């Protein structure tokens, strides 16, 4: 599973790589909002939804919209992710950080638009 979350627009693109193109994903908007609400309700410390809380923690805003793509070709996944990042970059929203969390190295084909963002 690959995902790009864009907090400025509250949109997320989720790509699932599977051998068949059957969408068995739950409604991610409902799942996200339910988990967020449960986390906020169970927390005994003050957590901010805007900026940082008492302990430096923060929670993303509610009501993200999710685009889910089920693909059986990794090239289509990379194409979708690159298209999402390119569209974001063309909006010229200012300074941006792109974070990649992965257990395996990303192939060069998936890094096409990563290189157009500044490196830390």
Secondary structure by P-SEA (a helix, b strand, c coil): ccccccccccbbbbbbbcccccccccaaaaaaaaaaaaaaaaccccccccccccccccccccbbbbbbbbbccaaaaaaaaaaaaaaaaaacccbbbbbbbccccccccccccccccccc
